[in-house]
Amino acid sequence: MIRPSSLAAAARPLLTSAARATPATTAAAAATAARLSTTRMLRDQHDASGTTHFGFRTVREEDKESLVRGVFSSVADNYDLMNDAMSGGVHRCWKSAFIERLAPAPDTRLLDVAGGTGDIALRFLDYVREQNGGALGAAHVTVFDINPEMLRVGAQRFSKLGLENGGPHVSFVEGNAEELAGIEDNSMDAYTIAFGIRNCTHIDRVIRQAYRVLKPGGRFMVLEFGKVNNPLLSTLYDAYSFRVIPHLGQILANDRDSYQYLVESIRKFPTQQQFVDMMKHEGFQVVGQGYEDLTFGVATIWSGWKL
Ligand SMILES: C[S@@+](CC[C@H](N)C(=O)[O-])C[C@H]1O[C@@H](n2cnc3c(N)ncnc32)[C@H](O)[C@@H]1O
């Protein structure tokens, strides 16, 4: 038999929590949920045994960097062609949208990390020129990348356009996004990283370094493959990714493995919201939801401010 007093006891926690559900407690609960989601996601990126993922493979943390380096050394000469082939040229629209959202001024100092062959840097300088009556003003971009082959292809490309490495508007610097060695604290107006951060072993360290080098008021922007939230489109996208892209890699670049890694690494990257939580965790402020999906979330732009 259930006694009235036990009914009252059972009801008490419910009544108590309902009575306490003030806006402050709701906000605190949301913050706790965000922290847990960030912690879970970080645990998914590396675990206590010192392993991480390289695509769907589990590898030792210290091995990932050289494996990623191998991928980009292998694809460097065909990188631009493959981007067009895989995306049907759509990556160009994503990158242009990315720079339009950044809307740099003629005196912007940009650090483009994982800048590779310079796609973002070129769009940055084009944007400034268009907005500034054909002049580049004091605009400067540092293309920063861990891979010398990617940088070599980029520097050659810029040189053909009359923009010399080390000149007034561009420099190419080799280094790791997780350290940003040689880049001073509070020295940059903007930091961009396009299709680069998912290749890094410690995403949290990359974001922390971005925060360090940005000036107060500086902007952090990430362009990366997101998650497609529509179930039907997501199924089609998966089929295309896993069945077509590695074949294209084989046919066009004689390199199936690098493109298999590409599609797998996209699946291992945090969700749109998890990445926002990571940015906030490192100190960035976001406006609105903090991200914008492009092409149904195939690509996503995240944006944060160092205030
Ligand atoms: C897919 S490419 C993107 C290149 C360019 N941002 C673009 O959008 O075309 C990824 C780049 O990230 C670079 N990368 C990978 N890990 C890195 C790290 N830890 N630090 C700096 N660059 C890294 C690779 O060398 C490669 O050039």
The ligand as an SDF file (V2000), in Angstrom:
LIG
                    3D

 27 29  0  0  0  0  0  0  0  0999 V2000
   43.0530   20.5990  -46.5810 C   0  0  0  0  0  0  0  0  0  0  0  0
   44.4820   21.6250  -46.5190 S   0  0  0  0  0  0  0  0  0  0  0  0
   43.7680   23.2450  -46.4690 C   0  0  0  0  0  0  0  0  0  0  0  0
   44.5980   24.2730  -47.1680 C   0  0  0  0  0  0  0  0  0  0  0  0
   43.9450   25.6390  -47.3300 C   0  0  0  0  0  0  0  0  0  0  0  0
   43.6100   26.2330  -46.0540 N   0  0  0  0  0  0  0  0  0  0  0  0
   42.7160   25.5470  -48.1920 C   0  0  0  0  0  0  0  0  0  0  0  0
   41.6310   25.7930  -47.6860 O   0  0  0  0  0  0  0  0  0  0  0  0
   42.8370   25.2430  -49.3660 O   0  0  0  0  0  0  0  0  0  0  0  0
   44.9840   21.3560  -44.8690 C   0  0  0  0  0  0  0  0  0  0  0  0
   46.3160   22.0110  -44.5310 C   0  0  0  0  0  0  0  0  0  0  0  0
   46.5290   21.8930  -43.1250 O   0  0  0  0  0  0  0  0  0  0  0  0
   47.9120   21.7720  -42.9180 C   0  0  0  0  0  0  0  0  0  0  0  0
   48.1460   21.2730  -41.5570 N   0  0  0  0  0  0  0  0  0  0  0  0
   47.8290   20.0560  -41.0570 C   0  0  0  0  0  0  0  0  0  0  0  0
   48.1870   19.9710  -39.7660 N   0  0  0  0  0  0  0  0  0  0  0  0
   48.7240   21.1690  -39.4360 C   0  0  0  0  0  0  0  0  0  0  0  0
   49.2730   21.7050  -38.2440 C   0  0  0  0  0  0  0  0  0  0  0  0
   49.3180   20.9910  -37.1140 N   0  0  0  0  0  0  0  0  0  0  0  0
   49.7400   22.9650  -38.2590 N   0  0  0  0  0  0  0  0  0  0  0  0
   49.7070   23.7100  -39.3920 C   0  0  0  0  0  0  0  0  0  0  0  0
   49.1890   23.2600  -40.5610 N   0  0  0  0  0  0  0  0  0  0  0  0
   48.7090   22.0080  -40.5750 C   0  0  0  0  0  0  0  0  0  0  0  0
   48.3390   20.8240  -44.0260 C   0  0  0  0  0  0  0  0  0  0  0  0
   49.7260   20.8430  -44.2390 O   0  0  0  0  0  0  0  0  0  0  0  0
   47.5210   21.3700  -45.1890 C   0  0  0  0  0  0  0  0  0  0  0  0
   48.2330   22.3160  -45.9240 O   0  0  0  0  0  0  0  0  0  0  0  0
  1  2  1  0
  2  3  1  0
  2 10  1  0
  3  4  1  0
  4  5  1  0
  5  6  1  0
  5  7  1  0
  7  8  2  0
  7  9  1  0
 10 11  1  0
 11 12  1  0
 11 26  1  0
 12 13  1  0
 13 14  1  0
 13 24  1  0
 14 15  1  0
 14 23  1  0
 15 16  2  0
 16 17  1  0
 17 18  1  0
 17 23  2  0
 18 19  1  0
 18 20  2  0
 20 21  1  0
 21 22  2  0
 22 23  1  0
 24 25  1  0
 24 26  1  0
 26 27  1  0
M  CHG  2   2   1   9  -1
M  END
$$$$
